[in-house]
Amino acid sequence: MSYQLFCMGNPLLDMQVRDGEKLLEKYELKANDAILAGDKQAPIYDELVKDYEVTYVAGGAAQNAARGAAYILPAGSVVYTGAVGDDDLAEQLKAANKREGLDQVYLVKKGEKTGACAVVITGHHRSLVTTLRVAEKFEKSHLESAEVAPLIKGANYFYIEGYFLTHGLEPALYLSKSASDAGKTFILNFSAPFIAQFFGSQLEEILPYTDIVIGNEAEAEAWATAKGYPDVKDLPAIAREIAKFPKKNASRPRIVIFTQGANHTVVVVDGKPEAQIFPVDALADNQIVDTNGAGDAFAGGFLGALVSGKDLEGSVLAGHALARACVQQVGPQYPQPKINIL
């Protein structure tokens, strides 16, 4: 098979609970944040199962976005890779992918546990606590395998989550360099403030091969703070700085996109002085089920539209539309039967 879009990230099964205010306090979590579980947060997974009504939803940032792109594209358009165990969690992920038309070429490690993410919902906020487990054991050799290498060669668009850079810089650089050298489009999502804050050197290594950067206002502020920018709230200025970062493939300008939830999306194209502002058609509070996966849904809608041939404006608006549909579902899921986004 030949796929237009190749995505890579950490496959996770989300364990989602509501009314988690006490969990935020107990495990020192912020209402709208994403972290890797430390010793303090390690017991949270057992507590969720023991004391809460858990909703299990297929997760993993890039996998969510890949499912979103597959949702709006013809079958056989999108493929995803990451490391999973040979367990029930991986089977649940495969079933969720199948519903949206996403194919996967997982690196399956026998005897290992698939990663999980505790999703603590409070109001319209979600706090994500991830245990990567086998996801952080992904190997570059999988990308060079007889199964996967032809898919990379055949794809024209590539997408990776920032979370992957916490452990997988080597395969990420391999994929980004392959895309850049072939003149193909490589898209990177910052994914979380802690990536911009603590993994800036990894981001700087991959940025030269990156054509499109996606993030939200918190991630932009974290990057600006880490870099010592004068105004960490000025999204257009931050986007311009990232857009003009050195780029290996000079045949196209870098594009930087910052979403702000229900507020407008900011887009900067390197070389163009003015930022583009795209208003969001916001939902009423009572229409929102939860916001877990909304940013990934935006990325999925944007990717799907871009692959389908839409221009920048059309792709951003498709991202808005899929995110709007996602927040009316439980977790990072999309309406069934399928609705038309493009």
Secondary structure, 3 states (H helix, E strand, C coil): CCCCEEEECCCEEEEEECCCHHHHHHCCCCCCEEEECCCCCCCHHHHHHHHCCCEEEEECHHHHHHHHHHHHCCCCCEEEECEEECCHHHHHHHHHHHHHCCEECCEEECCCCCEEEEEEEECCEEEEEEECHHHHHCCHHHHCCCCCHHHHHHCCEEEEEHHHHHCCHHHHHHHHHHHHHCCCEEEEECCCHHHHHHCHHHHHHHHHHCCEEEEEHHHHHHHHHHHCCCCCCCHHHHHHHHHCCCCCCCCCCCEEEEEECCEEEEEEECCCCCCEEECCCCCCHHHCCCCCCHHHHHHHHHHHHHHHCCCHHHHHHHHHHHHHHHCCCCCCCCCCCCCCCC
